[in-house]
Amino acid sequence: MVQVRGKEDLWNSIISGALTGSILAARNGLMAMIGSAAMGGILLALIEGAGTLLTRFASTEFPNGPQFAEDHSQLPLSQVLSSPFGDY
């Protein structure tokens, strides 16, 4: 679908699900193909929608990204040089 449509988005998955459902039901007639295509498209739309919502939630949960380094310039030298394992 990416090659046919020329772009990568969630519609490719939905269309692929609908086409797969219709092709797998082709032996059972036109009505079965239409029903299977609808169910395949709906199923993939639900999956893609859940993935999109999860991605949006995760991106708003951490808007500034993780803080990798702390500023130790204000700590006493004994705390900066201390081992994270204590006196082990």
N, C-alpha and C positions, 0 to 999 in steps of 0.2 A: 504493500500500500504506500510505503514511503516513495518508492520509485514511480508509482502511478500518479500520486498526488503531488509529489515534489516537495513535501514538507513533513516534518515529524511532529505529530501532536496526538492528543487522546482520541481523536476521531478515527485514526488509523486502526486502533484496537477495537473500537466499536464496530466499524465496518467489517473488520476481519472476523469478529465474532458472529456477526449476522451472516456473512458469506459462508462461514464454516457450518453454521447451523443449517442453512439452506442446502448446501452441498451434501451434508450427511443424511438429510431427509429426502433427497431427490428420488429415491426408489419408491417412496410412499405417495407420491403425487404432489400436485401444486399446492393444495391447502396445507399439507404437512410441511412443505418447504417454507411457506409464508409464516406459519406458526413457529417453526424452529428458527427461522431467521429473526423473528421478533424476540424470541426468548434469548437467543445468543447475543443480539444487540443490547437488550436490556441488562443481561447479566454482565456483559463487559462494561456497560455504562455505569453500573453500580460499583464495579471494581475500580474503574478509573476515577469515579467521583470520590470514593473513599480514599484512594491514594492522593488525590489532589487536596482534599481536606486535611489529611494527615500532614502533608508537606507544608501547607499554609499554617497549620497549628504549630508545627515544629519551628518554622521560620519566625513566627511572632513570639515564641517562647524565649528565644535567645536573640534579641534584635542586634546586640552589639558584638556577638560572637564570644567565644571563651576568652577569659583573661589568662594569658600564658605566664606572665612574669609578674611578680610582686615587687614593689619598690622597697628595698631593704635599707635605703639611705638613712632613715630615721630610727632604726633599731640599734641598740647597743651592740658592740662588736661581739660580745659573748653569745648573744642570741643568733647572730648571723653565722658564726662559725660552729655552732652547736650541731651535733649529729641528730638526724631525725629519729635515731634509734635510742636516744637518751644516753645513759652511761653504760650501755651494754658492752 
